[in-house]
Amino acid sequence: MIRNVDLFIFYDHVQYTKRDWRSRNYIKAPEGKRLLSIPCGCNTNRKIYEVELPSNDWQKKHWDSIRQCYKKAPFFFKFKPFFDEIYLGRRWKYLSELNQYVIKKIAADILKTTTVFEDSRTYNLQLSKAEGVKEILQKCDCEIYLCGPAAKDYLSDDFIGTMSSKLVWMDYSGYPAYRQLYAPFEHNVSIIDMIFNLGYETINYMKKINLEQMI
């Protein structure tokens, strides 16, 4: 999605939800998919940007698991310093801070995208969910809104008809398989799997959408 847009906005002023991709993801291990989860505490009455990480013990444990699974990958040592800095070089206090930093750094330094990143809090939004989406699209003068399929839970067809921006749903199907260390092939893992196995070639496996033709 990031590769296909000019502006990517982190929608972090809304309600935090547990057991979501903001705090966990899969890596490819010899036994199959392995889930790495960041402990975020039990309080669900928080905005995403308010989620404070109670401990940093997970950082070394996650990096140890990643090294164990990918140390034989073709590009592991090429990108090891990159991830050393993320997991061992600093202590993360907030989940949003961590996610925004990692996403922006991978996008710029490895995938070489030119996408601009912003935080929804800078727009001083008064609304959330569907109405908040409309508010932010109006404030950033958006022509095309590329949206993930999870938003179908709260963006109804009737509501979409009231938007001034054209909505395009991101389709994550049809991606080609690539070489992984362990069979069988698994699509639903973190992008670090592709980075360690393909290096800078990762960008060639990402879907490119011509949004200008949709205006």
VOLUM-287525 format. One record per atom (N, C-alpha, C): residue number from 0; residue in three letters; atom name; x, y, z. Coordinates in pm, whole numbers. Each point is the difference from the previous one (the first is absolute). Layout:
BEGIN
num_residuo_atomo_east_north_up
NUM_ALA_CA_X_Y_Z
...
# end
This chain:
BEGIN
num_residuo_atomo_east_north_up
0_MET_N_83_-120_0
0_MET_CA_-83_120_0
0_MET_C_87_126_0
1_ILE_N_102_2_84
1_ILE_CA_88_116_10
1_ILE_C_66_31_-133
2_ARG_N_39_-103_-71
2_ARG_CA_68_21_-128
2_ARG_C_-91_70_-101
3_ASN_N_-131_-15_13
3_ASN_CA_-94_47_-100
3_ASN_C_-61_138_28
4_VAL_N_38_63_109
4_VAL_CA_-61_129_34
4_VAL_C_105_109_15
5_ASP_N_-45_125_-17
5_ASP_CA_88_115_21
5_ASP_C_9_36_148
6_LEU_N_-112_-21_70
6_LEU_CA_-6_36_142
6_LEU_C_-59_-116_79
7_PHE_N_68_-40_106
7_PHE_CA_-47_-106_88
7_PHE_C_-18_60_139
8_ILE_N_-121_-12_55
8_ILE_CA_-30_60_130
8_ILE_C_-21_-109_104
9_PHE_N_79_4_106
9_PHE_CA_-18_-92_112
9_PHE_C_-124_43_78
10_TYR_N_-99_-87_4
10_TYR_CA_-129_32_63
10_TYR_C_6_-43_146
11_ASP_N_84_70_78
11_ASP_CA_33_-45_135
11_ASP_C_-73_74_111
12_HIS_N_-96_86_-37
12_HIS_CA_-75_72_105
12_HIS_C_-128_-73_38
13_VAL_N_-22_-120_-56
13_VAL_CA_-123_-75_26
13_VAL_C_23_-110_104
14_GLN_N_-106_-67_37
14_GLN_CA_2_-102_104
14_GLN_C_97_-113_-33
15_TYR_N_82_-37_97
15_TYR_CA_91_-114_-14
15_TYR_C_-78_-130_11
16_THR_N_32_-96_-84
16_THR_CA_-63_-132_5
16_THR_C_106_-106_26
17_LYS_N_-31_-92_90
17_LYS_CA_95_-106_35
17_LYS_C_5_-106_-110
18_ARG_N_105_-78_1
18_ARG_CA_21_-112_-92
18_ARG_C_-12_46_-146
19_ASP_N_63_110_-30
19_ASP_CA_-3_55_-135
19_ASP_C_143_4_-54
20_TRP_N_13_34_-129
20_TRP_CA_132_-1_-63
20_TRP_C_89_113_48
21_ARG_N_-54_93_75
21_ARG_CA_84_107_55
21_ARG_C_99_-53_103
22_SER_N_-35_-111_64
22_SER_CA_85_-50_109
22_SER_C_53_-141_-24
23_ARG_N_-25_-55_-117
23_ARG_CA_50_-136_-24
23_ARG_C_10_-28_-149
24_ASN_N_82_-99_-35
24_ASN_CA_12_-44_-138
24_ASN_C_69_-136_-3
25_TYR_N_-8_-64_-117
25_TYR_CA_60_-132_-16
25_TYR_C_135_9_-70
26_ILE_N_90_-89_39
26_ILE_CA_121_-26_-77
26_ILE_C_-4_-145_-46
27_LYS_N_84_-35_-96
27_LYS_CA_4_-137_-53
27_LYS_C_107_-78_74
28_ALA_N_-42_-102_70
28_ALA_CA_89_-84_79
28_ALA_C_3_-141_-59
29_PRO_N_96_-84_41
29_PRO_CA_5_-137_-52
29_PRO_C_-128_-78_22
30_GLU_N_-72_31_110
30_GLU_CA_-123_-73_31
30_GLU_C_-123_60_-67
31_GLY_N_18_113_-69
31_GLY_CA_-112_68_-64
31_GLY_C_1_147_39
32_LYS_N_-120_59_15
32_LYS_CA_-8_139_43
32_LYS_C_22_8_152
33_ARG_N_75_103_40
33_ARG_CA_22_24_143
33_ARG_C_-46_141_32
34_LEU_N_-87_13_99
34_LEU_CA_-57_129_34
34_LEU_C_87_72_104
35_LEU_N_37_123_-32
35_LEU_CA_72_85_94
35_LEU_C_-95_110_47
36_SER_N_-25_8_130
36_SER_CA_-94_97_56
36_SER_C_72_93_97
37_ILE_N_-33_129_-9
37_ILE_CA_56_99_91
37_ILE_C_-96_18_117
38_PRO_N_45_-21_124
38_PRO_CA_-88_20_116
38_PRO_C_-39_148_12
39_CYS_N_-130_26_6
39_CYS_CA_-49_138_4
39_CYS_C_-85_29_122
40_GLY_N_-7_-92_94
40_GLY_CA_-85_22_116
40_GLY_C_-144_-38_-28
41_CYS_N_-83_4_102
41_CYS_CA_-139_-47_-12
41_CYS_C_-100_112_-23
42_ASN_N_39_124_17
42_ASN_CA_-93_112_-10
42_ASN_C_-42_21_-145
43_THR_N_-130_-14_-28
43_THR_CA_-51_22_-136
43_THR_C_-59_139_-17
44_ASN_N_-8_76_109
44_ASN_CA_-58_134_-6
44_ASN_C_109_102_-34
45_ARG_N_60_-16_-117
45_ARG_CA_109_87_-42
45_ARG_C_-9_26_-149
46_LYS_N_47_115_-40
46_LYS_CA_21_26_-142
46_LYS_C_128_-72_-40
47_ILE_N_16_-24_-129
47_ILE_CA_118_-72_-48
47_ILE_C_128_71_43
48_TYR_N_3_132_-15
48_TYR_CA_122_73_32
48_TYR_C_29_2_151
49_GLU_N_-97_-37_81
49_GLU_CA_18_-1_145
49_GLU_C_52_-132_54
50_VAL_N_9_-102_-83
50_VAL_CA_40_-133_47
50_VAL_C_148_1_38
51_GLU_N_23_-8_129
51_GLU_CA_136_0_53
51_GLU_C_45_-144_23
52_LEU_N_123_-30_-36
52_LEU_CA_53_-136_14
52_LEU_C_55_-15_142
53_PRO_N_-56_-93_77
53_PRO_CA_38_-12_141
53_PRO_C_141_-54_22
54_SER_N_54_-66_-102
54_SER_CA_133_-61_13
54_SER_C_69_-3_-135
55_ASN_N_132_-8_3
55_ASN_CA_79_-13_-123
55_ASN_C_60_-139_-15
56_ASP_N_-40_-92_87
56_ASP_CA_57_-135_-4
56_ASP_C_-26_-69_-134
57_TRP_N_-111_35_-65
57_TRP_CA_-37_-63_-127
57_TRP_C_99_29_-112
58_GLN_N_71_112_7
58_GLN_CA_85_42_-112
58_GLN_C_109_-103_-30
59_LYS_N_75_-38_102
59_LYS_CA_106_-99_-22
59_LYS_C_-58_-136_-34
60_LYS_N_-111_-38_64
60_LYS_CA_-62_-130_-28
60_LYS_C_-46_-8_-146
61_HIS_N_-61_107_-49
61_HIS_CA_-43_1_-140
61_HIS_C_119_-8_-94
62_TRP_N_103_78_29
62_TRP_CA_117_0_-88
62_TRP_C_71_-135_3
63_ASP_N_5_-65_115
63_ASP_CA_59_-134_8
63_ASP_C_-78_-98_-86
64_SER_N_-134_8_2
64_SER_CA_-82_-88_-84
64_SER_C_23_28_-148
65_ILE_N_8_127_-36
65_ILE_CA_22_37_-139
65_ILE_C_136_-49_-48
66_ARG_N_102_20_81
66_ARG_CA_134_-47_-39
66_ARG_C_2_-152_-14
67_GLN_N_-65_-70_91
67_GLN_CA_-5_-145_-6
67_GLN_C_-62_-47_-131
68_CYS_N_-106_67_-43
68_CYS_CA_-74_-43_-119
68_CYS_C_63_45_-131
69_TYR_N_75_111_1
69_TYR_CA_45_58_-126
69_TYR_C_151_10_-16
70_LYS_N_78_-53_93
70_LYS_CA_145_15_-8
70_LYS_C_60_-66_-124
71_LYS_N_-72_-93_-61
71_LYS_CA_49_-64_-122
71_LYS_C_-62_59_-126
72_ALA_N_-81_103_16
72_ALA_CA_-61_65_-117
72_ALA_C_106_78_-77
73_PRO_N_-15_11_-132
73_PRO_CA_103_64_-84
73_PRO_C_37_142_40
74_PHE_N_-96_77_50
74_PHE_CA_27_141_28
74_PHE_C_-8_34_149
75_PHE_N_9_-103_86
75_PHE_CA_-12_27_143
75_PHE_C_110_94_48
76_PHE_N_124_-31_-32
76_PHE_CA_111_81_52
76_PHE_C_9_136_-68
77_LYS_N_-56_10_-120
77_LYS_CA_-7_130_-67
77_LYS_C_-86_97_82
78_PHE_N_-112_-48_52
78_PHE_CA_-94_86_71
78_PHE_C_3_-18_152
79_LYS_N_91_-83_49
79_LYS_CA_10_-20_145
79_LYS_C_24_132_74
80_PRO_N_92_86_-43
80_PRO_CA_20_127_73
80_PRO_C_-126_87_3
81_PHE_N_-77_-5_-105
81_PHE_CA_-125_76_-8
81_PHE_C_-95_-41_112
82_PHE_N_-16_-131_20
82_PHE_CA_-92_-50_101
82_PHE_C_64_-4_139
83_ASP_N_133_-10_7
83_ASP_CA_68_13_129
83_ASP_C_-35_134_64
84_GLU_N_0_105_-80
84_GLU_CA_-29_133_51
84_GLU_C_-143_10_52
85_ILE_N_-93_-64_-71
85_ILE_CA_-141_4_41
85_ILE_C_-23_-78_129
86_TYR_N_55_-120_8
86_TYR_CA_-29_-87_113
86_TYR_C_93_19_119
87_LEU_N_126_36_-26
87_LEU_CA_97_9_109
87_LEU_C_53_141_22
88_GLY_N_-15_86_-99
88_GLY_CA_62_131_6
88_GLY_C_-78_104_77
89_ARG_N_-126_-26_30
89_ARG_CA_-81_96_75
89_ARG_C_-111_-71_76
90_ARG_N_-53_69_98
90_ARG_CA_-111_-54_78
90_ARG_C_-128_72_-40
91_TRP_N_-103_-77_-29
91_TRP_CA_-125_56_-48
91_TRP_C_-98_16_115
92_LYS_N_-57_121_12
92_LYS_CA_-95_28_107
92_LYS_C_-144_-13_-46
93_TYR_N_-27_38_-126
93_TYR_CA_-137_-2_-52
93_TYR_C_-9_-86_-126
94_LEU_N_-109_-75_-10
94_LEU_CA_-21_-88_-115
94_LEU_C_-6_80_-130
95_SER_N_-72_111_0
95_SER_CA_-13_81_-120
95_SER_C_134_54_-47
96_GLU_N_80_43_94
96_GLU_CA_135_51_-33
96_GLU_C_82_-108_-70
97_LEU_N_-4_-121_54
97_LEU_CA_72_-112_-60
97_LEU_C_-51_-29_-140
98_ASN_N_-130_-16_-16
98_ASN_CA_-56_-37_-130
98_ASN_C_28_105_-105
99_GLN_N_-20_126_34
99_GLN_CA_23_105_-98
99_GLN_C_146_6_-41
100_TYR_N_89_-13_95
100_TYR_CA_143_4_-31
100_TYR_C_40_-113_-93
101_VAL_N_-40_-124_34
101_VAL_CA_40_-117_-79
101_VAL_C_-59_6_-141
102_ILE_N_-127_35_-10
102_ILE_CA_-65_7_-132
102_ILE_C_66_104_-88
103_LYS_N_23_118_54
103_LYS_CA_61_107_-79
103_LYS_C_143_-33_-38
104_LYS_N_74_-63_89
104_LYS_CA_141_-32_-28
104_LYS_C_12_-109_-106
105_ILE_N_-83_-103_9
105_ILE_CA_2_-105_-102
105_ILE_C_-42_57_-135
106_ALA_N_-105_83_0
106_ALA_CA_-49_57_-125
106_ALA_C_106_86_-68
107_ALA_N_70_81_77
107_ALA_CA_98_92_-58
107_ALA_C_134_-67_-30
108_ASP_N_54_-74_97
108_ASP_CA_137_-51_-12
108_ASP_C_11_-129_-80
109_ILE_N_-102_-85_5
109_ILE_CA_9_-129_-69
109_ILE_C_-85_-1_-127
110_LEU_N_-123_47_10
110_LEU_CA_-90_-3_-115
110_LEU_C_13_123_-89
111_LYS_N_71_103_50
111_LYS_CA_30_121_-79
111_LYS_C_-126_68_-52
112_THR_N_-105_3_81
112_THR_CA_-122_69_-39
112_THR_C_13_149_29
113_THR_N_-80_80_-68
113_THR_CA_0_145_21
113_THR_C_-127_47_71
114_THR_N_-75_-92_52
114_THR_CA_-126_31_69
114_THR_C_25_92_119
115_VAL_N_-87_98_16
115_VAL_CA_4_90_114
115_VAL_C_-85_-60_113
116_PHE_N_50_6_123
116_PHE_CA_-71_-54_115
116_PHE_C_-46_112_92
117_GLU_N_-124_-14_51
117_GLU_CA_-51_94_98
117_GLU_C_-76_-76_109
118_ASP_N_-24_67_110
118_ASP_CA_-74_-56_113
118_ASP_C_-137_68_6
119_SER_N_-105_-78_20
119_SER_CA_-135_56_2
119_SER_C_-18_106_109
120_ARG_N_81_-5_104
120_ARG_CA_-14_98_108
120_ARG_C_32_141_-46
121_THR_N_79_14_-104
121_THR_CA_37_135_-47
121_THR_C_-118_70_-67
122_TYR_N_-107_-75_-32
122_TYR_CA_-116_58_-66
122_TYR_C_-107_50_97
123_ASN_N_23_-20_130
123_ASN_CA_-95_45_102
123_ASN_C_-142_-49_-31
124_LEU_N_-13_-127_-23
124_LEU_CA_-128_-59_-37
124_LEU_C_-94_-5_120
125_GLN_N_-126_23_-28
125_GLN_CA_-102_-3_105
125_GLN_C_-79_-131_0
126_LEU_N_15_-78_-106
126_LEU_CA_-80_-120_-17
126_LEU_C_91_-122_-13
127_SER_N_-60_-118_-4
127_SER_CA_76_-124_-17
127_SER_C_-77_-95_-89
128_LYS_N_58_-117_-22
128_LYS_CA_-60_-101_-88
128_LYS_C_-39_61_-135
129_ALA_N_-120_-32_-52
129_ALA_CA_-37_42_-134
129_ALA_C_-4_152_-14
130_GLU_N_-61_69_96
130_GLU_CA_-8_146_-9
130_GLU_C_138_64_9
131_GLY_N_87_-62_78
131_GLY_CA_137_50_9
131_GLY_C_75_-17_-131
132_VAL_N_-27_-109_-70
132_VAL_CA_61_-21_-132
132_VAL_C_-41_112_-95
133_LYS_N_-129_29_-2
133_LYS_CA_-48_107_-88
133_LYS_C_64_134_36
134_GLU_N_10_26_129
134_GLU_CA_58_127_46
134_GLU_C_145_13_-44
135_ILE_N_77_-104_15
135_ILE_CA_141_8_-36
135_ILE_C_20_7_-151
136_LEU_N_-85_-68_-77
136_LEU_CA_10_6_-146
136_LEU_C_-30_141_-50
137_GLN_N_-94_67_65
137_GLN_CA_-32_137_-37
137_GLN_C_113_96_35
138_LYS_N_61_-22_115
138_LYS_CA_105_90_46
138_LYS_C_128_-13_-82
139_CYS_N_27_-119_-53
139_CYS_CA_122_-16_-81
139_CYS_C_-30_7_-149
140_ASP_N_-123_38_-36
140_ASP_CA_-40_22_-139
140_ASP_C_31_-124_-85
141_CYS_N_-48_-114_46
141_CYS_CA_32_-128_-63
141_CYS_C_-91_-28_-120
142_GLU_N_59_-38_-112
142_GLU_CA_-77_-38_-118
142_GLU_C_-34_-149_0
143_ILE_N_98_-84_37
143_ILE_CA_-20_-145_3
143_ILE_C_43_-52_136
144_TYR_N_-87_-78_62
144_TYR_CA_28_-59_129
144_TYR_C_22_-150_-19
145_LEU_N_124_-45_14
145_LEU_CA_32_-142_-9
145_LEU_C_-13_-59_140
146_CYS_N_-91_-94_14
146_CYS_CA_-42_-46_132
146_CYS_C_17_-151_14
147_GLY_N_42_-44_117
147_GLY_CA_14_-141_28
147_GLY_C_-134_-68_20
148_PRO_N_-12_-128_-29
148_PRO_CA_-128_-70_9
148_PRO_C_-59_-6_139
149_ALA_N_80_16_105
149_ALA_CA_-52_-5_136
149_ALA_C_-98_113_25
150_ALA_N_12_111_-75
150_ALA_CA_-89_115_20
150_ALA_C_-142_-28_-47
151_LYS_N_-21_-111_-70
151_LYS_CA_-135_-34_-44
151_LYS_C_-93_-27_119
152_ASP_N_60_-19_118
152_ASP_CA_-80_-23_120
152_ASP_C_-77_126_40
153_TYR_N_52_118_-38
153_TYR_CA_-68_123_42
153_TYR_C_-25_100_-112
154_LEU_N_42_-31_-123
154_LEU_CA_-29_87_-114
154_LEU_C_-108_-66_-85
155_SER_N_-125_39_20
155_SER_CA_-111_-59_-74
155_SER_C_-7_59_-141
156_ASP_N_-72_-68_-88
156_ASP_CA_-18_50_-136
156_ASP_C_-70_136_0
157_ASP_N_-99_16_88
157_ASP_CA_-71_128_8
157_ASP_C_92_112_44
158_PHE_N_86_-31_96
158_PHE_CA_92_103_48
158_PHE_C_102_37_-106
159_ILE_N_51_-99_-71
159_ILE_CA_98_25_-105
159_ILE_C_-57_94_-105
160_GLY_N_-130_-10_-25
160_GLY_CA_-63_87_-98
160_GLY_C_-1_146_39
161_THR_N_21_29_129
161_THR_CA_2_139_48
161_THR_C_141_60_-2
162_MET_N_100_-79_-35
162_MET_CA_137_48_2
162_MET_C_34_73_-130
163_SER_N_78_107_12
163_SER_CA_44_73_-119
163_SER_C_118_-68_-66
164_SER_N_76_-78_75
164_SER_CA_115_-74_-55
164_SER_C_-47_-132_-61
165_LYS_N_66_-42_-105
165_LYS_CA_-29_-132_-59
165_LYS_C_69_-106_85
166_LEU_N_-76_-101_40
166_LEU_CA_57_-106_84
166_LEU_C_42_-119_-87
167_VAL_N_122_-48_22
167_VAL_CA_53_-118_-67
167_VAL_C_43_-98_108
168_TRP_N_-51_-123_-8
168_TRP_CA_35_-102_99
168_TRP_C_132_-66_-37
169_MET_N_90_-9_95
169_MET_CA_125_-70_-21
169_MET_C_-26_-150_-4
170_ASP_N_53_-66_-103
170_ASP_CA_-17_-144_-18
170_ASP_C_134_-69_26
171_TYR_N_3_-83_102
171_TYR_CA_126_-67_38
171_TYR_C_13_-139_-61
172_SER_N_-89_-35_-90
172_SER_CA_10_-133_-62
172_SER_C_91_3_-123
173_GLY_N_41_-117_-43
173_GLY_CA_72_-12_-126
173_GLY_C_148_32_6
174_TYR_N_58_9_120
174_TYR_CA_143_26_9
174_TYR_C_78_-127_-38
175_PRO_N_111_15_-73
175_PRO_CA_79_-119_-38
175_PRO_C_76_-56_119
176_ALA_N_23_-129_-4
176_ALA_CA_85_-62_101
176_ALA_C_145_39_-26
177_TYR_N_80_-7_103
177_TYR_CA_144_28_-13
177_TYR_C_75_-106_81
178_ARG_N_129_2_-7
178_ARG_CA_77_-103_70
178_ARG_C_3_27_150
179_GLN_N_-44_-97_76
179_GLN_CA_7_3_146
179_GLN_C_90_-111_48
180_LEU_N_48_12_122
180_LEU_CA_93_-101_53
180_LEU_C_-68_-133_26
181_TYR_N_-126_4_39
181_TYR_CA_-68_-121_42
181_TYR_C_-130_-20_-78
182_ALA_N_-20_-122_-49
182_ALA_CA_-126_-35_-67
182_ALA_C_-101_-44_106
183_PRO_N_-131_10_-33
183_PRO_CA_-57_55_-123
183_PRO_C_-3_153_2
184_PHE_N_-22_61_-116
184_PHE_CA_0_145_-8
184_PHE_C_-116_58_81
185_GLU_N_26_113_64
185_GLU_CA_-102_67_80
185_GLU_C_-3_148_-34
186_HIS_N_-115_49_-47
186_HIS_CA_-15_141_-35
186_HIS_C_-12_89_124
187_ASN_N_-74_-45_100
187_ASN_CA_-43_87_109
187_ASN_C_103_14_111
188_VAL_N_114_60_-37
188_VAL_CA_105_26_98
188_VAL_C_49_144_-17
189_SER_N_78_45_97
189_SER_CA_52_136_-1
189_SER_C_87_26_-124
190_ILE_N_10_126_-39
190_ILE_CA_84_38_-113
190_ILE_C_148_-31_25
191_ILE_N_39_-16_126
191_ILE_CA_141_-31_23
191_ILE_C_38_-135_-59
192_ASP_N_-96_-89_-17
192_ASP_CA_27_-128_-66
192_ASP_C_47_23_-143
193_MET_N_-66_87_-71
193_MET_CA_37_30_-138
193_MET_C_132_77_-5
194_ILE_N_20_91_94
194_ILE_CA_123_79_2
194_ILE_C_122_-90_20
195_PHE_N_-7_-93_95
195_PHE_CA_114_-89_25
195_PHE_C_21_-100_-113
196_ASN_N_-106_-36_-70
196_ASN_CA_13_-98_-108
196_ASN_C_27_62_-137
197_LEU_N_-48_123_-23
197_LEU_CA_13_62_-132
197_LEU_C_81_128_-2
198_GLY_N_24_59_115
198_GLY_CA_74_126_4
198_GLY_C_-78_112_-67
199_TYR_N_72_84_-77
199_TYR_CA_-64_113_-66
199_TYR_C_-94_-42_-112
200_GLU_N_6_-127_-38
200_GLU_CA_-92_-52_-102
200_GLU_C_-144_-7_52
201_THR_N_-16_18_131
201_THR_CA_-132_-3_62
201_THR_C_-99_91_-73
202_ILE_N_46_118_-40
202_ILE_CA_-89_97_-63
202_ILE_C_-63_-54_-127
203_ASN_N_68_-90_-70
203_ASN_CA_-53_-55_-125
203_ASN_C_-114_-98_22
204_TYR_N_-19_-44_122
204_TYR_CA_-107_-95_31
204_TYR_C_-123_70_57
205_MET_N_3_131_5
205_MET_CA_-112_74_57
205_MET_C_-93_48_-111
206_LYS_N_-127_-6_28
206_LYS_CA_-102_36_-99
206_LYS_C_2_150_-29
207_LYS_N_-3_35_-127
207_LYS_CA_-2_139_-42
207_LYS_C_-135_32_-63
208_ILE_N_-67_102_53
208_ILE_CA_-132_40_-48
208_ILE_C_10_137_-65
209_ASN_N_-56_15_-118
209_ASN_CA_-1_128_-69
209_ASN_C_-125_78_43
210_LEU_N_14_74_109
210_LEU_CA_-115_72_56
210_LEU_C_-44_116_-88
211_GLU_N_94_57_-76
211_GLU_CA_-35_115_-84
211_GLU_C_-106_-37_-104
212_GLN_N_-1_-126_-44
212_GLN_CA_-100_-43_-97
212_GLN_C_-138_-13_62
213_MET_N_-9_8_132
213_MET_CA_-127_-19_69
213_MET_C_-69_131_33
214_ILE_N_67_114_-26
214_ILE_CA_-61_129_30
214_ILE_C_-114_29_-98
# end
